[in-house]
Amino acid sequence: MGIIWTIVVGFSAGALAKYIMPGKDPGGFVMTTLLGIGGAFVGSTIGGMLGIYTNSLIGTLIAATAGALLILFLYNKFKTSSG
């Protein structure tokens, strides 16, 4: 059940990040889910270092979305500078 929960939260966070971040981002369901899962890892790691991460549903979703936004920002930054 943990893996399914990770996929559901990852997809939700990735979809929120794509909705919040302006611009056209490639990828469908799989890329959005991977973005959210990566964002959850980044967000929880940074939040844990700062001591502000909570292990609740809302805290996890906020951290995952913030991490996914950071990943999207960096992707767009490097994509536009190299292309």
Backbone as a printed PyTorch tensor [residue, N CA C, xyz], in Angstrom:
tensor([[[  0.8210,  -1.1930,   0.0000],
         [  0.0000,   0.0000,   0.0000],
         [  0.8630,   1.2540,   0.0000]],

        [[  2.0800,   1.1690,   0.5240],
         [  2.9690,   2.3230,   0.5780],
         [  3.3700,   2.8200,  -0.7950]],

        [[  3.6030,   1.9150,  -1.7190],
         [  4.0030,   2.3100,  -3.0680],
         [  2.8320,   2.9690,  -3.7960]],

        [[  1.6480,   2.4210,  -3.6230],
         [  0.4730,   3.0260,  -4.2590],
         [  0.2430,   4.4260,  -3.6990]],

        [[  0.3810,   4.5840,  -2.3900],
         [  0.2100,   5.8990,  -1.7570],
         [  1.2460,   6.8850,  -2.2740]],

        [[  2.4820,   6.4330,  -2.4470],
         [  3.5450,   7.2840,  -2.9750],
         [  3.2100,   7.7430,  -4.3880]],

        [[  2.6820,   6.8470,  -5.2030],
         [  2.3210,   7.2040,  -6.5750],
         [  1.1750,   8.2090,  -6.5860]],

        [[  0.1810,   7.9970,  -5.7330],
         [ -0.9700,   8.9120,  -5.6860],
         [ -0.5410,  10.3030,  -5.2300]],

        [[  0.2330,  10.3740,  -4.1550],
         [  0.7100,  11.6780,  -3.6610],
         [  1.6690,  12.2960,  -4.6650]],

        [[  2.5250,  11.4810,  -5.2830],
         [  3.4560,  11.9840,  -6.2900],
         [  2.7430,  12.5800,  -7.4860]],

        [[  1.7200,  11.8920,  -7.9680],
         [  0.9710,  12.4270,  -9.0950],
         [  0.2600,  13.7250,  -8.7130]],

        [[ -0.3260,  13.7530,  -7.5290],
         [ -1.0250,  14.9640,  -7.0710],
         [ -0.0630,  16.1420,  -6.9720]],

        [[  1.0970,  15.9090,  -6.3860],
         [  2.0800,  16.9810,  -6.2360],
         [  2.6130,  17.4230,  -7.5970]],

        [[  2.8830,  16.4790,  -8.4790],
         [  3.3650,  16.8250,  -9.8140],
         [  2.3310,  17.6070, -10.6030]],

        [[  1.0640,  17.2100, -10.4940],
         [ -0.0010,  17.9280, -11.1940],
         [ -0.1590,  19.3390, -10.6390]],

        [[ -0.0890,  19.4850,  -9.3170],
         [ -0.1660,  20.8240,  -8.7130],
         [  0.9990,  21.7000,  -9.1680]],

        [[  2.1990,  21.1260,  -9.1950],
         [  3.3740,  21.9000,  -9.6110],
         [  3.2560,  22.3380, -11.0620]],

        [[  2.7840,  21.4460, -11.9290],
         [  2.6180,  21.8130, -13.3380],
         [  1.5370,  22.8680, -13.5070]],

        [[  0.5180,  22.8300, -12.6540],
         [ -0.5530,  23.8250, -12.7160],
         [ -0.0710,  25.1920, -12.2350]],

        [[  0.7570,  25.1970, -11.1930],
         [  1.2400,  26.4520, -10.6070],
         [  2.3200,  27.0940, -11.4710]],

        [[  3.2420,  26.2900, -11.9940],
         [  4.3780,  26.7970, -12.7620],
         [  3.9310,  27.1820, -14.1700]],

        [[  4.1750,  28.4370, -14.5630],
         [  3.7660,  28.8440, -15.9130],
         [  4.6600,  28.2020, -16.9700]],

        [[  4.1300,  28.0840, -18.1690],
         [  4.9130,  27.5460, -19.2740],
         [  4.4560,  26.1630, -19.6660]],

        [[  4.9700,  25.7050, -20.8050],
         [  4.6000,  24.3900, -21.3110],
         [  5.6490,  23.3880, -20.8720]],

        [[  5.2080,  22.3620, -20.1820],
         [  6.1150,  21.3140, -19.7290],
         [  5.7190,  20.0010, -20.3860]],

        [[  6.7020,  19.3050, -20.9690],
         [  6.3810,  18.0530, -21.6480],
         [  6.0810,  16.9440, -20.6390]],

        [[  5.4820,  15.9020, -21.1040],
         [  5.2560,  14.7300, -20.2720],
         [  3.8040,  14.5280, -19.9360]],

        [[  3.4530,  13.2860, -19.8140],
         [  2.0870,  12.9250, -19.4670],
         [  2.0060,  12.4360, -18.0400]],

        [[  1.2020,  11.4090, -17.8410],
         [  0.9390,  10.8680, -16.5190],
         [  2.2090,  10.3810, -15.8360]],

        [[  3.0110,   9.6260, -16.5560],
         [  4.2190,   9.0330, -15.9590],
         [  5.2150,  10.1210, -15.5580]],

        [[  5.4570,  11.0850, -16.4450],
         [  6.4090,  12.1560, -16.1170],
         [  5.8940,  13.0320, -14.9730]],

        [[  4.5920,  13.2800, -14.9350],
         [  4.0180,  14.0680, -13.8470],
         [  4.1700,  13.3350, -12.5240]],

        [[  3.9440,  12.0230, -12.5330],
         [  4.0900,  11.2240, -11.3210],
         [  5.5420,  11.1870, -10.8640]],

        [[  6.4670,  10.9870, -11.7940],
         [  7.8900,  10.9660, -11.4350],
         [  8.3470,  12.3270, -10.9150]],

        [[  7.8280,  13.3880, -11.5080],
         [  8.1350,  14.7300, -11.0330],
         [  7.6760,  14.8970,  -9.5880]],

        [[  6.4670,  14.4530,  -9.2880],
         [  5.9400,  14.5650,  -7.9320],
         [  6.6940,  13.7070,  -6.9330]],

        [[  7.0680,  12.4870,  -7.3310],
         [  7.8250,  11.6140,  -6.4370],
         [  9.2100,  12.2030,  -6.1710]],

        [[  9.8510,  12.7070,  -7.2260],
         [ 11.1390,  13.3920,  -7.0250],
         [ 10.9770,  14.6300,  -6.1720]],

        [[  9.8950,  15.3480,  -6.3880],
         [  9.6110,  16.5330,  -5.5760],
         [  9.3790,  16.1830,  -4.1280]],

        [[  8.7220,  15.0600,  -3.8740],
         [  8.5000,  14.6200,  -2.4970],
         [  9.8290,  14.3200,  -1.8130]],

        [[ 10.7320,  13.6910,  -2.5420],
         [ 12.0490,  13.4020,  -1.9710],
         [ 12.8140,  14.6920,  -1.6720]],

        [[ 12.8390,  15.5940,  -2.6440],
         [ 13.5550,  16.8620,  -2.4750],
         [ 12.9100,  17.6930,  -1.3630]],

        [[ 11.5870,  17.8070,  -1.3890],
         [ 10.8790,  18.6170,  -0.4020],
         [ 11.0220,  18.0870,   1.0130]],

        [[ 10.9220,  16.7650,   1.1740],
         [ 11.0540,  16.2060,   2.5170],
         [ 12.4870,  16.2880,   3.0230]],

        [[ 13.4530,  16.1570,   2.1170],
         [ 14.8560,  16.2730,   2.5160],
         [ 15.1750,  17.6940,   2.9750]],

        [[ 14.7880,  18.6710,   2.1770],
         [ 15.0520,  20.0670,   2.5410],
         [ 14.2530,  20.4560,   3.7790]],

        [[ 12.9750,  20.0490,   3.8240],
         [ 12.1480,  20.3420,   4.9970],
         [ 12.6910,  19.7020,   6.2650]],

        [[ 13.2160,  18.4820,   6.1490],
         [ 13.8210,  17.8080,   7.2960],
         [ 15.0810,  18.5090,   7.7720]],

        [[ 15.8860,  18.9890,   6.8350],
         [ 17.1100,  19.7260,   7.2000],
         [ 16.7770,  21.0250,   7.9360]],

        [[ 15.6960,  21.6670,   7.5010],
         [ 15.2910,  22.9290,   8.1260],
         [ 14.4420,  22.7170,   9.3710]],

        [[ 14.0180,  21.4830,   9.6180],
         [ 13.2140,  21.1780,  10.7880],
         [ 11.7650,  21.6190,  10.6730]],

        [[ 11.2470,  21.7670,   9.4410],
         [  9.8770,  22.2290,   9.2710],
         [  8.9800,  21.1730,   8.6310]],

        [[  9.4880,  19.9890,   8.3680],
         [  8.7020,  18.9510,   7.6990],
         [  7.8580,  18.2020,   8.7220]],

        [[  6.5900,  18.0150,   8.4080],
         [  5.7150,  17.1970,   9.2410],
         [  5.2660,  15.9890,   8.4430]],

        [[  4.9650,  14.9220,   9.1220],
         [  4.5890,  13.6900,   8.4530],
         [  3.0670,  13.5430,   8.3750]],

        [[  2.3850,  14.6000,   8.0160],
         [  0.9400,  14.5520,   7.8090],
         [  0.6610,  14.5980,   6.3110]],

        [[ -0.5740,  14.3480,   5.9230],
         [ -0.9220,  14.3690,   4.5110],
         [ -0.7020,  15.7460,   3.9000]],

        [[ -1.1660,  16.7750,   4.5760],
         [ -1.0070,  18.1390,   4.0640],
         [  0.4660,  18.5300,   4.0220]],

        [[  1.2090,  18.2010,   5.0690],
         [  2.6430,  18.5140,   5.0930],
         [  3.3950,  17.8110,   3.9900]],

        [[  3.0580,  16.5490,   3.7540],
         [  3.6980,  15.7850,   2.6930],
         [  3.3570,  16.3640,   1.3250]],

        [[  2.0980,  16.7090,   1.1180],
         [  1.6820,  17.2690,  -0.1710],
         [  2.3230,  18.6360,  -0.4200]],

        [[  2.4040,  19.4620,   0.6100],
         [  3.0390,  20.7790,   0.4570],
         [  4.5250,  20.6230,   0.1620]],

        [[  5.2030,  19.7480,   0.9040],
         [  6.6380,  19.5330,   0.6880],
         [  6.8910,  18.9440,  -0.6950]],

        [[  6.0550,  17.9880,  -1.1140],
         [  6.2310,  17.3680,  -2.4200],
         [  5.9760,  18.3730,  -3.5370]],

        [[  4.9720,  19.2140,  -3.3790],
         [  4.6840,  20.2200,  -4.4000],
         [  5.7980,  21.2540,  -4.4680]],

        [[  6.3000,  21.6830,  -3.3170],
         [  7.4100,  22.6480,  -3.3010],
         [  8.6520,  22.0430,  -3.9500]],

        [[  8.9330,  20.7920,  -3.6540],
         [ 10.0690,  20.1230,  -4.2800],
         [  9.8890,  19.9650,  -5.7760]],

        [[  8.6720,  19.6280,  -6.2040],
         [  8.3950,  19.4940,  -7.6350],
         [  8.5020,  20.8400,  -8.3440]],

        [[  8.0690,  21.9080,  -7.6760],
         [  8.2300,  23.2510,  -8.2540],
         [  9.7020,  23.5940,  -8.4220]],

        [[ 10.5110,  23.2300,  -7.4450],
         [ 11.9490,  23.4730,  -7.5330],
         [ 12.5580,  22.6910,  -8.6960]],

        [[ 12.1630,  21.4310,  -8.8430],
         [ 12.6690,  20.6130,  -9.9520],
         [ 12.2300,  21.2000, -11.2900]],

        [[ 10.9660,  21.6010, -11.4010],
         [ 10.4800,  22.2020, -12.6430],
         [ 11.2120,  23.5030, -12.9620]],

        [[ 11.4250,  24.3190, -11.9450],
         [ 12.1440,  25.5790, -12.1450],
         [ 13.5480,  25.3120, -12.6780]],

        [[ 14.2580,  24.3810, -12.0500],
         [ 15.6190,  24.0690, -12.4920],
         [ 15.6220,  23.4560, -13.8920]],

        [[ 14.6570,  22.6030, -14.1860],
         [ 14.5520,  22.0090, -15.5240],
         [ 14.3450,  23.1050, -16.5670]],

        [[ 13.4100,  23.9940, -16.3200],
         [ 13.1400,  25.0790, -17.2800],
         [ 14.3300,  26.0150, -17.4250]],

        [[ 15.0370,  26.2490, -16.3350],
         [ 16.2050,  27.1370, -16.3630],
         [ 17.3120,  26.5420, -17.2330]],

        [[ 17.6080,  25.2450, -17.0280],
         [ 18.6740,  24.6190, -17.8020],
         [ 18.2470,  24.3260, -19.2340]],

        [[ 16.9800,  24.0420, -19.4490],
         [ 16.4980,  23.7730, -20.7990],
         [ 16.5910,  25.0150, -21.6690]],

        [[ 16.2190,  26.1660, -21.1300],
         [ 16.2650,  27.3820, -21.9200],
         [ 17.6890,  27.9020, -22.1080]],

        [[ 18.5770,  27.6540, -21.1630],
         [ 19.9420,  28.1540, -21.3070],
         [ 20.7740,  27.2570, -22.2340]],

        [[ 20.4330,  25.9620, -22.3260],
         [ 21.2180,  25.0830, -23.1790],
         [ 20.6200,  24.9270, -24.5770]],

        [[ 19.3610,  25.3280, -24.7570],
         [ 18.7090,  25.1080, -26.0570],
         [ 18.5130,  26.3780, -26.7270]]])
